[in-house]
Amino acid sequence: MFVESEGERPSHKRVSQAAESGASVMATACPFCVVNFEDGVKTVGVDIKVRDVAEIIAGLVGNGGA
């Protein structure tokens, strides 16, 4: 989980792929991934929001599902 590797970080690669796809939000259920993706967004310099799946659902339930 905390192994440093040479080359591009996997989280930065995933953020770049999301940006290329036109995504505006990246969703994950993994708190560790949220932190890594947020770092990737800052490093890569793209405008993508990183959200936990539970956070998205809580927002929908709080708005009456709208």
PDB file as gemmi writes it, atoms N, CA and C in Angstrom:
CRYST1    1.000    1.000    1.000  90.00  90.00  90.00 P 1                      
ATOM      1  N   MET A   1       0.820  -1.184   0.000  1.00  0.00           N  
ATOM      2  CA  MET A   1       0.000   0.000   0.000  1.00  0.00           C  
ATOM      3  C   MET A   1       0.871   1.259   0.000  1.00  0.00           C  
ATOM      4  N   PHE A   2       1.969   1.250   0.711  1.00  0.00           N  
ATOM      5  CA  PHE A   2       2.797   2.445   0.824  1.00  0.00           C  
ATOM      6  C   PHE A   2       4.132   2.274   0.113  1.00  0.00           C  
ATOM      7  N   VAL A   3       4.164   1.488  -0.920  1.00  0.00           N  
ATOM      8  CA  VAL A   3       5.393   1.225  -1.644  1.00  0.00           C  
ATOM      9  C   VAL A   3       5.598   2.305  -2.700  1.00  0.00           C  
ATOM     10  N   GLU A   4       6.746   2.914  -2.681  1.00  0.00           N  
ATOM     11  CA  GLU A   4       7.092   3.905  -3.702  1.00  0.00           C  
ATOM     12  C   GLU A   4       7.624   3.157  -4.917  1.00  0.00           C  
ATOM     13  N   SER A   5       7.208   3.581  -6.078  1.00  0.00           N  
ATOM     14  CA  SER A   5       7.699   2.946  -7.295  1.00  0.00           C  
ATOM     15  C   SER A   5       8.270   4.016  -8.218  1.00  0.00           C  
ATOM     16  N   GLU A   6       9.069   3.583  -9.160  1.00  0.00           N  
ATOM     17  CA  GLU A   6       9.655   4.510 -10.118  1.00  0.00           C  
ATOM     18  C   GLU A   6       8.631   4.835 -11.190  1.00  0.00           C  
ATOM     19  N   GLY A   7       8.782   6.000 -11.780  1.00  0.00           N  
ATOM     20  CA  GLY A   7       7.873   6.394 -12.851  1.00  0.00           C  
ATOM     21  C   GLY A   7       6.638   7.083 -12.319  1.00  0.00           C  
ATOM     22  N   GLU A   8       5.647   7.162 -13.193  1.00  0.00           N  
ATOM     23  CA  GLU A   8       4.404   7.855 -12.847  1.00  0.00           C  
ATOM     24  C   GLU A   8       3.634   7.092 -11.770  1.00  0.00           C  
ATOM     25  N   ARG A   9       3.122   7.815 -10.799  1.00  0.00           N  
ATOM     26  CA  ARG A   9       2.326   7.190  -9.736  1.00  0.00           C  
ATOM     27  C   ARG A   9       1.000   6.712 -10.317  1.00  0.00           C  
ATOM     28  N   PRO A  10       0.540   5.550  -9.869  1.00  0.00           N  
ATOM     29  CA  PRO A  10      -0.732   5.025 -10.382  1.00  0.00           C  
ATOM     30  C   PRO A  10      -1.903   5.997 -10.203  1.00  0.00           C  
ATOM     31  N   SER A  11      -1.940   6.708  -9.079  1.00  0.00           N  
ATOM     32  CA  SER A  11      -3.041   7.651  -8.852  1.00  0.00           C  
ATOM     33  C   SER A  11      -2.987   8.810  -9.851  1.00  0.00           C  
ATOM     34  N   HIS A  12      -1.799   9.261 -10.204  1.00  0.00           N  
ATOM     35  CA  HIS A  12      -1.659  10.343 -11.173  1.00  0.00           C  
ATOM     36  C   HIS A  12      -2.090   9.845 -12.557  1.00  0.00           C  
ATOM     37  N   LYS A  13      -1.758   8.602 -12.862  1.00  0.00           N  
ATOM     38  CA  LYS A  13      -2.160   8.024 -14.142  1.00  0.00           C  
ATOM     39  C   LYS A  13      -3.685   7.933 -14.226  1.00  0.00           C  
ATOM     40  N   ARG A  14      -4.336   7.501 -13.151  1.00  0.00           N  
ATOM     41  CA  ARG A  14      -5.805   7.383 -13.138  1.00  0.00           C  
ATOM     42  C   ARG A  14      -6.470   8.749 -13.262  1.00  0.00           C  
ATOM     43  N   VAL A  15      -5.894   9.763 -12.612  1.00  0.00           N  
ATOM     44  CA  VAL A  15      -6.427  11.119 -12.707  1.00  0.00           C  
ATOM     45  C   VAL A  15      -6.294  11.622 -14.152  1.00  0.00           C  
ATOM     46  N   SER A  16      -5.159  11.369 -14.767  1.00  0.00           N  
ATOM     47  CA  SER A  16      -4.960  11.774 -16.159  1.00  0.00           C  
ATOM     48  C   SER A  16      -5.958  11.076 -17.079  1.00  0.00           C  
ATOM     49  N   GLN A  17      -6.191   9.795 -16.840  1.00  0.00           N  
ATOM     50  CA  GLN A  17      -7.160   9.047 -17.640  1.00  0.00           C  
ATOM     51  C   GLN A  17      -8.571   9.607 -17.456  1.00  0.00           C  
ATOM     52  N   ALA A  18      -8.921   9.957 -16.230  1.00  0.00           N  
ATOM     53  CA  ALA A  18     -10.243  10.532 -15.964  1.00  0.00           C  
ATOM     54  C   ALA A  18     -10.394  11.865 -16.680  1.00  0.00           C  
ATOM     55  N   ALA A  19      -9.341  12.680 -16.653  1.00  0.00           N  
ATOM     56  CA  ALA A  19      -9.375  13.978 -17.330  1.00  0.00           C  
ATOM     57  C   ALA A  19      -9.536  13.795 -18.840  1.00  0.00           C  
ATOM     58  N   GLU A  20      -8.820  12.838 -19.404  1.00  0.00           N  
ATOM     59  CA  GLU A  20      -8.915  12.563 -20.842  1.00  0.00           C  
ATOM     60  C   GLU A  20     -10.309  12.086 -21.239  1.00  0.00           C  
ATOM     61  N   SER A  21     -11.004  11.428 -20.315  1.00  0.00           N  
ATOM     62  CA  SER A  21     -12.348  10.912 -20.613  1.00  0.00           C  
ATOM     63  C   SER A  21     -13.410  12.009 -20.521  1.00  0.00           C  
ATOM     64  N   GLY A  22     -13.036  13.161 -19.950  1.00  0.00           N  
ATOM     65  CA  GLY A  22     -13.990  14.248 -19.787  1.00  0.00           C  
ATOM     66  C   GLY A  22     -14.737  14.199 -18.467  1.00  0.00           C  
ATOM     67  N   ALA A  23     -14.337  13.329 -17.562  1.00  0.00           N  
ATOM     68  CA  ALA A  23     -14.997  13.205 -16.262  1.00  0.00           C  
ATOM     69  C   ALA A  23     -14.831  14.476 -15.442  1.00  0.00           C  
ATOM     70  N   SER A  24     -15.846  14.796 -14.660  1.00  0.00           N  
ATOM     71  CA  SER A  24     -15.748  15.943 -13.759  1.00  0.00           C  
ATOM     72  C   SER A  24     -15.652  15.497 -12.306  1.00  0.00           C  
ATOM     73  N   VAL A  25     -15.947  14.203 -12.054  1.00  0.00           N  
ATOM     74  CA  VAL A  25     -15.896  13.651 -10.705  1.00  0.00           C  
ATOM     75  C   VAL A  25     -15.265  12.266 -10.752  1.00  0.00           C  
ATOM     76  N   MET A  26     -14.406  11.985  -9.775  1.00  0.00           N  
ATOM     77  CA  MET A  26     -13.890  10.629  -9.571  1.00  0.00           C  
ATOM     78  C   MET A  26     -14.486  10.135  -8.261  1.00  0.00           C  
ATOM     79  N   ALA A  27     -15.095   8.964  -8.283  1.00  0.00           N  
ATOM     80  CA  ALA A  27     -15.723   8.402  -7.083  1.00  0.00           C  
ATOM     81  C   ALA A  27     -15.013   7.114  -6.677  1.00  0.00           C  
ATOM     82  N   THR A  28     -14.832   6.947  -5.374  1.00  0.00           N  
ATOM     83  CA  THR A  28     -14.219   5.743  -4.842  1.00  0.00           C  
ATOM     84  C   THR A  28     -14.778   5.466  -3.454  1.00  0.00           C  
ATOM     85  N   ALA A  29     -14.730   4.216  -3.045  1.00  0.00           N  
ATOM     86  CA  ALA A  29     -15.173   3.840  -1.705  1.00  0.00           C  
ATOM     87  C   ALA A  29     -13.984   3.654  -0.764  1.00  0.00           C  
ATOM     88  N   CYS A  30     -12.795   3.969  -1.238  1.00  0.00           N  
ATOM     89  CA  CYS A  30     -11.564   3.762  -0.476  1.00  0.00           C  
ATOM     90  C   CYS A  30     -11.011   5.099   0.024  1.00  0.00           C  
ATOM     91  N   PRO A  31     -10.959   5.312   1.342  1.00  0.00           N  
ATOM     92  CA  PRO A  31     -10.425   6.567   1.875  1.00  0.00           C  
ATOM     93  C   PRO A  31      -8.974   6.830   1.467  1.00  0.00           C  
ATOM     94  N   PHE A  32      -8.171   5.793   1.372  1.00  0.00           N  
ATOM     95  CA  PHE A  32      -6.778   5.938   0.946  1.00  0.00           C  
ATOM     96  C   PHE A  32      -6.717   6.448  -0.492  1.00  0.00           C  
ATOM     97  N   CYS A  33      -7.617   5.937  -1.347  1.00  0.00           N  
ATOM     98  CA  CYS A  33      -7.660   6.369  -2.746  1.00  0.00           C  
ATOM     99  C   CYS A  33      -8.111   7.824  -2.860  1.00  0.00           C  
ATOM    100  N   VAL A  34      -9.041   8.239  -2.010  1.00  0.00           N  
ATOM    101  CA  VAL A  34      -9.482   9.644  -2.026  1.00  0.00           C  
ATOM    102  C   VAL A  34      -8.270  10.550  -1.826  1.00  0.00           C  
ATOM    103  N   VAL A  35      -7.454  10.251  -0.841  1.00  0.00           N  
ATOM    104  CA  VAL A  35      -6.273  11.065  -0.543  1.00  0.00           C  
ATOM    105  C   VAL A  35      -5.312  11.060  -1.731  1.00  0.00           C  
ATOM    106  N   ASN A  36      -5.062   9.885  -2.301  1.00  0.00           N  
ATOM    107  CA  ASN A  36      -4.132   9.782  -3.424  1.00  0.00           C  
ATOM    108  C   ASN A  36      -4.661  10.473  -4.672  1.00  0.00           C  
ATOM    109  N   PHE A  37      -5.951  10.329  -4.953  1.00  0.00           N  
ATOM    110  CA  PHE A  37      -6.528  10.986  -6.121  1.00  0.00           C  
ATOM    111  C   PHE A  37      -6.536  12.503  -5.951  1.00  0.00           C  
ATOM    112  N   GLU A  38      -6.811  12.977  -4.740  1.00  0.00           N  
ATOM    113  CA  GLU A  38      -6.770  14.426  -4.497  1.00  0.00           C  
ATOM    114  C   GLU A  38      -5.363  14.969  -4.727  1.00  0.00           C  
ATOM    115  N   ASP A  39      -4.352  14.221  -4.303  1.00  0.00           N  
ATOM    116  CA  ASP A  39      -2.968  14.604  -4.568  1.00  0.00           C  
ATOM    117  C   ASP A  39      -2.709  14.609  -6.069  1.00  0.00           C  
ATOM    118  N   GLY A  40      -3.213  13.598  -6.756  1.00  0.00           N  
ATOM    119  CA  GLY A  40      -3.040  13.506  -8.206  1.00  0.00           C  
ATOM    120  C   GLY A  40      -3.679  14.663  -8.935  1.00  0.00           C  
ATOM    121  N   VAL A  41      -4.862  15.069  -8.503  1.00  0.00           N  
ATOM    122  CA  VAL A  41      -5.567  16.194  -9.129  1.00  0.00           C  
ATOM    123  C   VAL A  41      -4.723  17.462  -9.008  1.00  0.00           C  
ATOM    124  N   LYS A  42      -4.134  17.688  -7.831  1.00  0.00           N  
ATOM    125  CA  LYS A  42      -3.294  18.868  -7.619  1.00  0.00           C  
ATOM    126  C   LYS A  42      -2.011  18.792  -8.452  1.00  0.00           C  
ATOM    127  N   THR A  43      -1.399  17.613  -8.483  1.00  0.00           N  
ATOM    128  CA  THR A  43      -0.133  17.443  -9.193  1.00  0.00           C  
ATOM    129  C   THR A  43      -0.317  17.533 -10.697  1.00  0.00           C  
ATOM    130  N   VAL A  44      -1.340  16.855 -11.210  1.00  0.00           N  
ATOM    131  CA  VAL A  44      -1.584  16.834 -12.653  1.00  0.00           C  
ATOM    132  C   VAL A  44      -2.145  18.181 -13.113  1.00  0.00           C  
ATOM    133  N   GLY A  45      -2.862  18.863 -12.215  1.00  0.00           N  
ATOM    134  CA  GLY A  45      -3.393  20.183 -12.536  1.00  0.00           C  
ATOM    135  C   GLY A  45      -4.675  20.150 -13.345  1.00  0.00           C  
ATOM    136  N   VAL A  46      -5.589  19.279 -12.965  1.00  0.00           N  
ATOM    137  CA  VAL A  46      -6.874  19.188 -13.660  1.00  0.00           C  
ATOM    138  C   VAL A  46      -8.004  19.602 -12.720  1.00  0.00           C  
ATOM    139  N   ASP A  47      -9.145  19.908 -13.308  1.00  0.00           N  
ATOM    140  CA  ASP A  47     -10.306  20.332 -12.525  1.00  0.00           C  
ATOM    141  C   ASP A  47     -11.284  19.168 -12.404  1.00  0.00           C  
ATOM    142  N   ILE A  48     -10.975  18.243 -11.500  1.00  0.00           N  
ATOM    143  CA  ILE A  48     -11.819  17.080 -11.235  1.00  0.00           C  
ATOM    144  C   ILE A  48     -12.043  17.008  -9.734  1.00  0.00           C  
ATOM    145  N   LYS A  49     -13.265  16.763  -9.328  1.00  0.00           N  
ATOM    146  CA  LYS A  49     -13.578  16.594  -7.914  1.00  0.00           C  
ATOM    147  C   LYS A  49     -13.423  15.125  -7.553  1.00  0.00           C  
ATOM    148  N   VAL A  50     -12.877  14.862  -6.379  1.00  0.00           N  
ATOM    149  CA  VAL A  50     -12.730  13.500  -5.873  1.00  0.00           C  
ATOM    150  C   VAL A  50     -13.705  13.336  -4.728  1.00  0.00           C  
ATOM    151  N   ARG A  51     -14.572  12.344  -4.809  1.00  0.00           N  
ATOM    152  CA  ARG A  51     -15.610  12.136  -3.803  1.00  0.00           C  
ATOM    153  C   ARG A  51     -15.657  10.673  -3.373  1.00  0.00           C  
ATOM    154  N   ASP A  52     -15.974  10.485  -2.102  1.00  0.00           N  
ATOM    155  CA  ASP A  52     -16.251   9.148  -1.586  1.00  0.00           C  
ATOM    156  C   ASP A  52     -17.674   8.790  -1.997  1.00  0.00           C  
ATOM    157  N   VAL A  53     -17.902   7.546  -2.360  1.00  0.00           N  
ATOM    158  CA  VAL A  53     -19.233   7.101  -2.782  1.00  0.00           C  
ATOM    159  C   VAL A  53     -20.272   7.414  -1.706  1.00  0.00           C  
ATOM    160  N   ALA A  54     -19.921   7.202  -0.448  1.00  0.00           N  
ATOM    161  CA  ALA A  54     -20.850   7.484   0.655  1.00  0.00           C  
ATOM    162  C   ALA A  54     -21.200   8.964   0.707  1.00  0.00           C  
ATOM    163  N   GLU A  55     -20.248   9.817   0.391  1.00  0.00           N  
ATOM    164  CA  GLU A  55     -20.476  11.265   0.370  1.00  0.00           C  
ATOM    165  C   GLU A  55     -21.484  11.631  -0.731  1.00  0.00           C  
ATOM    166  N   ILE A  56     -21.371  10.997  -1.859  1.00  0.00           N  
ATOM    167  CA  ILE A  56     -22.300  11.248  -2.966  1.00  0.00           C  
ATOM    168  C   ILE A  56     -23.705  10.798  -2.588  1.00  0.00           C  
ATOM    169  N   ILE A  57     -23.810   9.613  -2.018  1.00  0.00           N  
ATOM    170  CA  ILE A  57     -25.127   9.089  -1.618  1.00  0.00           C  
ATOM    171  C   ILE A  57     -25.737   9.964  -0.528  1.00  0.00           C  
ATOM    172  N   ALA A  58     -24.934  10.368   0.444  1.00  0.00           N  
ATOM    173  CA  ALA A  58     -25.449  11.221   1.519  1.00  0.00           C  
ATOM    174  C   ALA A  58     -25.984  12.534   0.959  1.00  0.00           C  
ATOM    175  N   GLY A  59     -25.320  13.072  -0.040  1.00  0.00           N  
ATOM    176  CA  GLY A  59     -25.799  14.292  -0.665  1.00  0.00           C  
ATOM    177  C   GLY A  59     -27.109  14.106  -1.384  1.00  0.00           C  
ATOM    178  N   LEU A  60     -27.289  12.956  -2.010  1.00  0.00           N  
ATOM    179  CA  LEU A  60     -28.553  12.674  -2.700  1.00  0.00           C  
ATOM    180  C   LEU A  60     -29.695  12.453  -1.725  1.00  0.00           C  
ATOM    181  N   VAL A  61     -29.427  11.734  -0.644  1.00  0.00           N  
ATOM    182  CA  VAL A  61     -30.455  11.485   0.366  1.00  0.00           C  
ATOM    183  C   VAL A  61     -30.840  12.786   1.059  1.00  0.00           C  
ATOM    184  N   GLY A  62     -29.867  13.643   1.313  1.00  0.00           N  
ATOM    185  CA  GLY A  62     -30.128  14.918   1.960  1.00  0.00           C  
ATOM    186  C   GLY A  62     -30.951  15.858   1.099  1.00  0.00           C  
ATOM    187  N   ASN A  63     -30.916  15.652  -0.217  1.00  0.00           N  
ATOM    188  CA  ASN A  63     -31.668  16.501  -1.139  1.00  0.00           C  
ATOM    189  C   ASN A  63     -32.960  15.841  -1.591  1.00  0.00           C  
ATOM    190  N   GLY A  64     -33.401  14.835  -0.902  1.00  0.00           N  
ATOM    191  CA  GLY A  64     -34.619  14.145  -1.288  1.00  0.00           C  
ATOM    192  C   GLY A  64     -34.477  13.348  -2.562  1.00  0.00           C  
ATOM    193  N   GLY A  65     -33.238  12.991  -2.896  1.00  0.00           N  
ATOM    194  CA  GLY A  65     -32.995  12.189  -4.091  1.00  0.00           C  
ATOM    195  C   GLY A  65     -32.970  12.983  -5.381  1.00  0.00           C  
ATOM    196  N   ALA A  66     -33.041  14.301  -5.300  1.00  0.00           N  
ATOM    197  CA  ALA A  66     -33.047  15.135  -6.507  1.00  0.00           C  
ATOM    198  C   ALA A  66     -31.657  15.403  -7.001  1.00  0.00           C  
TER     199      ALA A  66                                                      
END                                                                             
